[in-house]
Structure formats: C-alpha cells, structure tokens
Amino acid sequence: MNPDDPSDRKRISLPRYAEHAGFLLIAVVGLLVARAGLEAPPERSEAQAVVSDPIALELPDYIPPSDQSLRRTADVHTLIPTRDRLTILKYVVQTGDTLFGISNRFGLQPETVLWGNFDTLEDNPHSLKPGQDLNILPVDGTFYVWKQGDGLIGVADFFGVSPQNILDWPGNQLPQDLDLINPDIAPGSPIVIPGGQRETVDWRAPRITRANPSSARILGPGFCGSVYDGPVGAGFFVWPTPGRSISGYSFSLNIHPAIDIGGGEGNAIYAVDAGVVVYAGWHNGGYGNVIVIDHGNGWQSLYAHMRSLSVGCGDGLFQGSIIGGMGSTGNSSGTHLHYEMQNDQFGKVSPLNFLP
C-alpha cells in the first residue's frame, strides 16, 4: 500500500473514522447509564439486603435518625436522677469515719446526725465508733421516738416547729386531720421533724473561775480544791504539740469547740502560755485524762485524752512547760490531743485563730 496513492489514503482513513465513532458511542452509552443509575438505583436482592442492611429486614418501618442525633460528645460523668428520700437509712460506722464526713456524705448538717442518734452518740462526736448503727435522716432536722401520752403540739413546741411541719412530712404517714392534743400515734413510732432543733447536751467541762485562792471544779476526780495564785500568761500562745496537723475534728462551736491535733503516743504536750493548773486527772464526760490551765488573764486552756500527766493541781507553769504525754484515753478513737481555748469575754473560741 502506497501512502502517496489517494485511493490508498482513503482506505486508511475509513477504519480510523470508525474507531473514533466507536469510542464516542461507548462514551455516550456510559453517560446515559450513569444518569439512569442516579435517578433509579437497581433493586437489591434479598440476599444482598441481609448482608448490607440487616435493619431493613428486621425493622421494615425503621426510620433512620437524623444526622444531628448521631453526633456524640465524650462525657465521663454519669448523671443519675435524684429523688427526694422519705425513709430513715441505717449506716454502719466505718474505721476512719467522722461526724462531719458522714454528714457531708449524705448532704446533712452535723447536728442532724447527732440529733438522730442520741441513744448511740449522746450528743458527743467522740462517741463515734466503728460498727455502730446510725440513723440517717432524709432531711435536716431532728428525730423523735413517739411515747405514750405525747401530744403533737407539745412535741412540735419542744423542737421549735409547728405541728403542721410534722404532719406535712410524707415519710411520717400521718393523716392531716390528726387530733393535735391526743393523736392516735403508736408509741415507738419513729417521727422525723423537718427543721427541728434542740439544745445539744453539753458533757464538756464548765467554765473554771480563778481567784486567790480559788476553788475550781469540773466533772470527775480531777477536781482541784483550793488553788493559789501562780504565773500569769502574756496572752500570746504557742502550739501545745510538736506537730500541727488536724486529726479528726476541727472547731465547731456547737458540736466540737476544740481542735484535734494528731501525733504519736506519748508525744510531749506543752503549756501554751504561763498559768496555774486548776484541773488534773480523769474526766467523767469522755475526755479521759485532762489538764486545765488558768492563765490568770481571762484565758484558760484544756488538754484532753492525755496518756500521762506530768503536773498536778496548783502547779505553776511557764509557756512551753511539758504537762504530759499524748494518748487516747476516754472516748477517743485514736491518739490525738483534744485542745480547747476559752476566754472570759468571748467564751469558747477556735484555737486556730490564736495559735501562730
């Protein structure tokens, strides 16, 4: 075949035209097929549906969630709905528990825990011991076991609330038309008194006066008879122990008007200021071995749960004098010093406000 021959060139061009036309036809058909696929996808067989879309078979009426509902955010907290509690819980005291820790755990005031457990704690937070069963009230207030002959008005007045407060608490399950004078409440019934209050029984030492000579006494055989004058403090105080860590209870005027200072058995205890010993010995109210120092300037300091006493009634002391060793006598769950300060003008005060 001669390319220069016109007839031969014509025979060469015809196949090429046919080839280009074939490619163009294939492209047009492919485009038509693609458009048809977008408008009406082919139906899948049941076997295909089982593999790729199991929900379509199991739940034919299933409506897919919106895009918005599929968006998730990481949340490490699980929120559990809370409901008002109406019943009195029982809690077994564990090793290391304190009155304040238990009250915080259940969202109550410390007084509520004391007032709900007088037979167990006798209003003394140091009476808390592992294994005790405590009543945990559902709300802040007081707890009362109904007695024969009680009247609703009298009980309400005692706890500083109205009778309606007691009737309205649903946990008491009392009818609204109850006779307020002679209510039909079975003796022994536990009654919750929301918002109720009462005076806390004070087993602690009363204020000791000082004169020259003086007669000082608190409960127990540590009573000192006539006490003569001694050194007078400067009104500036040092820590009564080598350590300064609070162990157990800090200051609370109504419940624990002192601080508990941690330390080892037998650690030295110091006089916080100069003064004279007006109580030395056992305390029947739960303090164990106690020393009380009158500083002669309106201040007194009390040291409780001591293992040993190094001073006695009437001894004159100077600031920093060793008065005994740390222990765990009386109502105490572990070695520590229960330390109180009181003043003629201010009464019992937080030692943390006066110690360096």
C-alpha positions as CSV (number, residue, x, y, z in Angstrom):
1,M,0.0,0.0,0.0
2,N,1.4,3.3,-1.1
3,P,0.6,6.3,1.2
4,D,1.1,8.7,-1.7
5,D,-1.7,7.0,-3.7
6,P,-5.0,8.9,-3.0
7,S,-7.0,5.7,-3.1
8,D,-4.8,4.0,-0.6
9,R,-5.0,7.0,1.8
10,K,-8.9,6.8,1.7
11,R,-8.7,3.1,2.6
12,I,-6.5,4.0,5.6
13,S,-8.8,6.9,6.9
14,L,-12.1,4.9,6.9
15,P,-11.0,2.5,9.7
16,R,-9.8,5.4,11.8
17,Y,-13.1,7.2,11.5
18,A,-14.9,4.0,12.5
19,E,-12.6,3.6,15.5
20,H,-13.3,7.2,16.7
21,A,-17.0,6.8,16.2
22,G,-17.0,3.6,18.3
23,F,-15.2,5.4,21.2
24,L,-17.7,8.2,21.0
25,L,-20.7,5.8,21.0
26,I,-19.3,4.0,24.1
27,A,-18.9,7.3,26.0
28,V,-22.5,8.3,25.2
29,V,-23.9,5.0,26.3
30,G,-21.9,5.2,29.6
31,L,-23.2,8.6,30.3
32,L,-26.8,7.5,29.8
33,V,-26.3,4.5,32.0
34,A,-24.8,6.7,34.8
35,R,-27.7,9.1,34.7
36,A,-30.2,6.3,34.8
37,G,-28.3,4.8,37.9
38,L,-28.6,8.1,39.7
39,E,-32.3,8.5,39.1
40,A,-33.4,4.9,39.9
41,P,-31.0,2.6,41.6
42,P,-31.4,-1.1,40.7
43,E,-33.3,-3.2,43.3
44,R,-31.2,-5.3,45.5
45,S,-31.9,-9.0,46.0
46,E,-32.9,-10.2,49.5
47,A,-29.6,-11.8,49.9
48,Q,-27.8,-8.5,49.3
49,A,-30.1,-6.8,51.8
50,V,-29.2,-9.3,54.6
51,V,-25.6,-8.6,54.2
52,S,-25.6,-4.8,53.8
53,D,-28.7,-3.7,55.6
54,P,-29.8,-6.0,58.4
55,I,-32.1,-3.3,60.0
56,A,-34.1,-3.1,56.8
57,L,-35.2,-6.8,57.2
58,E,-35.7,-6.8,61.0
59,L,-37.4,-3.5,61.3
60,P,-39.0,-2.6,57.9
61,D,-40.6,0.5,59.4
62,Y,-37.4,1.8,60.9
63,I,-36.7,5.5,60.3
64,P,-33.0,6.4,60.4
65,P,-32.1,9.1,62.9
66,S,-31.2,12.5,61.8
67,D,-27.6,13.5,61.4
68,Q,-27.8,15.6,64.5
69,S,-28.8,12.6,66.7
70,L,-25.8,10.7,65.6
71,R,-23.3,13.3,66.9
72,R,-21.9,12.2,70.3
73,T,-19.7,14.0,72.7
74,A,-17.5,12.4,75.3
75,D,-18.9,12.7,78.8
76,V,-17.0,10.9,81.7
77,H,-19.8,11.7,84.2
78,T,-22.9,9.5,84.5
79,L,-25.9,11.6,85.7
80,I,-28.3,9.6,87.8
81,P,-31.7,11.3,88.5
82,T,-32.1,12.1,92.2
83,R,-35.3,11.8,94.1
84,D,-36.3,13.1,97.5
85,R,-35.7,10.4,100.1
86,L,-38.5,9.9,102.7
87,T,-37.2,7.0,104.8
88,I,-34.6,6.8,107.5
89,L,-31.5,5.0,106.4
90,K,-29.2,2.8,108.5
91,Y,-25.5,3.4,108.2
92,V,-22.7,1.3,109.8
93,V,-19.8,3.4,111.0
94,Q,-16.6,2.5,109.3
95,T,-13.0,2.9,110.5
96,G,-11.9,6.5,109.8
97,D,-15.4,7.9,109.8
98,T,-16.0,11.3,111.4
99,L,-19.3,13.0,112.2
100,F,-18.5,15.7,109.6
101,G,-17.6,13.2,107.0
102,I,-20.8,11.2,107.4
103,S,-22.9,14.3,107.4
104,N,-21.2,15.5,104.2
105,R,-21.7,12.2,102.5
106,F,-25.5,12.3,103.0
107,G,-25.8,16.1,102.5
108,L,-26.9,16.8,106.1
109,Q,-25.8,19.1,108.9
110,P,-23.6,17.5,111.6
111,E,-26.2,18.4,114.2
112,T,-28.8,16.3,112.3
113,V,-26.6,13.2,112.6
114,L,-26.1,13.9,116.4
115,W,-29.8,14.6,116.9
116,G,-30.8,11.5,115.1
117,N,-28.7,9.2,117.2
118,F,-28.8,10.4,120.8
119,D,-29.0,6.9,122.3
120,T,-25.9,6.0,120.4
121,L,-23.7,9.1,120.5
122,E,-25.3,11.1,123.4
123,D,-24.5,14.3,121.6
124,N,-20.8,13.6,121.8
125,P,-19.0,13.3,118.4
126,H,-16.1,11.5,120.1
127,S,-18.5,8.6,120.9
128,L,-18.4,7.6,117.2
129,K,-17.1,4.1,116.9
130,P,-16.7,1.6,114.0
131,G,-19.6,-0.8,113.9
132,Q,-22.2,1.5,115.3
133,D,-25.6,1.7,113.5
134,L,-26.6,5.3,112.9
135,N,-29.9,6.7,111.8
136,I,-29.5,8.9,108.7
137,L,-32.5,11.2,108.4
138,P,-33.8,12.2,105.0
139,V,-33.7,15.9,105.7
140,D,-32.1,18.3,108.2
141,G,-34.0,18.3,111.5
142,T,-34.5,16.1,114.5
143,F,-35.6,12.5,115.2
144,Y,-38.1,11.5,117.9
145,V,-39.5,8.2,119.0
146,W,-43.2,8.7,119.9
147,K,-44.1,8.0,123.6
148,Q,-47.4,7.2,125.3
149,G,-49.2,10.3,126.2
150,D,-47.3,12.7,123.8
151,G,-49.2,15.5,122.2
152,L,-48.4,16.8,118.7
153,I,-48.4,20.4,119.9
154,G,-46.0,19.7,122.8
155,V,-43.6,17.7,120.7
156,A,-43.6,20.4,118.0
157,D,-43.0,23.2,120.6
158,F,-40.1,21.3,122.1
159,F,-38.3,21.1,118.7
160,G,-39.3,24.6,117.6
161,V,-41.6,23.8,114.7
162,S,-45.3,23.9,114.1
163,P,-47.4,20.7,114.3
164,Q,-48.1,21.2,110.6
165,N,-44.4,20.6,109.9
166,I,-44.7,17.2,111.3
167,L,-48.0,16.4,109.7
168,D,-46.8,17.6,106.2
169,W,-43.7,15.3,106.1
170,P,-44.9,12.5,103.9
171,G,-42.5,10.0,105.4
172,N,-44.3,10.2,108.7
173,Q,-47.5,8.9,107.1
174,L,-49.8,10.9,109.4
175,P,-53.3,11.9,108.5
176,Q,-53.9,15.6,108.2
177,D,-57.0,15.5,110.5
178,L,-55.0,14.0,113.4
179,D,-56.0,15.2,116.8
180,L,-53.2,17.6,117.9
181,I,-53.9,17.0,121.7
182,N,-54.4,13.3,121.7
183,P,-53.1,12.0,118.4
184,D,-53.5,8.4,117.5
185,I,-49.8,7.6,117.0
186,A,-48.5,4.3,118.2
187,P,-45.8,4.5,120.9
188,G,-42.4,3.7,119.5
189,S,-43.1,5.2,116.1
190,P,-40.1,7.0,114.6
191,I,-41.0,10.6,113.7
192,V,-38.9,12.9,111.5
193,I,-39.2,16.6,112.4
194,P,-38.0,18.6,109.4
195,G,-36.3,21.8,110.5
196,G,-36.5,20.8,114.1
197,Q,-33.8,21.8,116.6
198,R,-32.9,21.2,120.2
199,E,-30.2,22.1,122.6
200,T,-27.2,19.8,122.4
201,V,-26.4,18.1,125.7
202,D,-23.1,19.5,126.9
203,W,-20.9,16.9,128.6
204,R,-17.9,19.2,128.4
205,A,-16.2,20.9,131.3
206,P,-17.9,24.1,132.6
207,R,-16.0,27.4,132.9
208,I,-13.5,27.3,135.8
209,T,-13.1,30.5,137.7
210,R,-9.9,31.6,139.3
211,A,-9.2,33.7,142.4
212,N,-6.6,33.9,145.0
213,P,-7.2,31.3,146.5
214,S,-9.7,29.8,144.1
215,S,-11.9,26.7,144.1
216,A,-12.0,25.1,140.6
217,R,-14.0,22.1,139.6
218,I,-15.3,20.2,136.6
219,L,-16.9,16.8,136.4
220,G,-14.7,14.0,137.7
221,P,-11.9,13.1,140.2
222,G,-9.5,15.6,138.6
223,F,-11.2,18.4,140.6
224,C,-8.8,20.7,142.3
225,G,-9.8,22.2,145.6
226,S,-8.3,25.5,146.8
227,V,-5.8,26.7,144.1
228,Y,-3.5,29.6,145.0
229,D,-2.1,32.2,142.6
230,G,0.6,31.4,140.1
231,P,2.2,32.7,137.0
232,V,0.1,34.9,134.7
233,G,0.2,34.5,131.0
234,A,1.1,37.1,128.4
235,G,-1.8,36.4,126.2
236,F,0.3,35.1,123.4
237,F,0.2,31.3,122.7
238,V,2.4,28.6,121.3
239,W,1.3,25.3,119.8
240,P,0.7,22.6,122.5
241,T,2.3,19.8,120.5
242,P,5.3,19.4,118.2
243,G,3.0,18.6,115.2
244,R,0.4,20.9,113.8
245,S,-1.8,18.6,111.8
246,I,-5.6,18.5,112.5
247,S,-6.6,14.9,113.1
248,G,-10.3,14.1,113.1
249,Y,-12.2,17.2,114.1
250,S,-11.7,20.8,113.7
251,F,-13.5,23.6,115.5
252,S,-17.3,23.7,115.7
253,L,-18.8,25.8,118.5
254,N,-22.0,23.8,119.0
255,I,-20.6,20.3,118.4
256,H,-16.8,20.3,118.9
257,P,-15.5,23.6,120.4
258,A,-11.9,22.4,120.1
259,I,-9.3,21.1,117.6
260,D,-7.9,17.6,117.5
261,I,-4.2,17.6,116.9
262,G,-2.5,14.5,115.6
263,G,0.6,12.9,116.9
264,G,2.2,9.8,118.3
265,E,1.6,8.0,121.6
266,G,3.5,9.7,124.4
267,N,4.4,12.9,122.3
268,A,5.1,15.8,124.6
269,I,2.3,18.3,125.3
270,Y,3.2,21.8,126.3
271,A,1.5,24.7,128.2
272,V,0.5,27.2,125.6
273,D,1.1,30.1,128.0
274,A,2.1,30.6,131.6
275,G,-0.5,29.9,134.2
276,V,-1.6,27.5,137.0
277,V,-3.1,24.0,136.9
278,V,-6.8,24.1,138.0
279,Y,-7.8,20.6,136.9
280,A,-5.6,17.5,136.7
281,G,-6.9,14.0,136.3
282,W,-9.8,11.9,134.9
283,H,-12.9,13.5,133.3
284,N,-16.2,11.6,133.5
285,G,-17.6,13.2,130.4
286,G,-15.5,11.3,128.0
287,Y,-12.3,13.4,127.9
288,G,-10.2,10.8,129.7
289,N,-7.1,12.4,131.4
290,V,-7.4,16.1,131.4
291,I,-5.3,19.2,132.3
292,V,-6.8,22.6,132.5
293,I,-4.6,25.7,132.9
294,D,-5.9,29.0,134.0
295,H,-3.7,31.7,132.6
296,G,-4.8,34.5,135.0
297,N,-5.7,37.0,132.3
298,G,-9.2,35.7,131.3
299,W,-7.9,32.8,129.3
300,Q,-8.0,29.1,130.0
301,S,-6.7,26.1,128.0
302,L,-7.9,22.5,128.2
303,Y,-5.9,19.4,127.1
304,A,-7.8,16.1,126.9
305,H,-7.3,12.3,126.1
306,M,-3.8,12.5,127.6
307,R,-1.8,9.3,128.2
308,S,0.1,10.7,131.1
309,L,0.2,13.8,133.3
310,S,3.4,15.5,134.4
311,V,1.8,18.2,136.5
312,G,-0.8,18.4,139.2
313,C,-3.3,20.7,140.9
314,G,-1.9,24.2,141.8
315,D,1.4,23.7,139.8
316,G,2.7,27.0,138.3
317,L,3.7,26.7,134.7
318,F,5.5,28.8,132.2
319,Q,5.0,28.9,128.4
320,G,6.4,25.7,126.9
321,S,6.4,23.7,130.1
322,I,5.8,19.9,129.5
323,I,2.5,18.9,131.1
324,G,2.2,15.3,129.9
325,G,2.1,12.9,127.0
326,M,-0.4,12.5,124.2
327,G,-2.7,9.5,124.3
328,S,-6.2,8.1,123.5
329,T,-7.9,7.9,126.9
330,G,-11.7,8.4,127.4
331,N,-14.0,8.5,124.3
332,S,-11.3,8.5,121.7
333,S,-10.8,6.5,118.5
334,G,-7.1,7.2,118.2
335,T,-4.1,9.0,119.6
336,H,-4.5,12.8,119.5
337,L,-4.8,15.9,121.7
338,H,-8.2,17.5,122.1
339,Y,-7.3,21.1,122.7
340,E,-9.8,23.9,123.8
341,M,-9.4,27.6,124.5
342,Q,-11.9,29.8,126.3
343,N,-12.0,33.4,127.3
344,D,-14.0,35.4,129.9
345,Q,-15.2,37.8,127.2
346,F,-15.5,35.6,124.1
347,G,-16.3,32.2,125.5
348,K,-15.0,29.2,123.7
349,V,-13.0,30.2,120.6
350,S,-11.3,28.4,117.8
351,P,-7.6,27.9,118.8
352,L,-6.6,28.2,115.1
353,N,-7.4,31.9,115.4
354,F,-4.9,32.4,118.2
355,L,-2.1,29.9,117.6
356,P,0.8,31.1,115.5
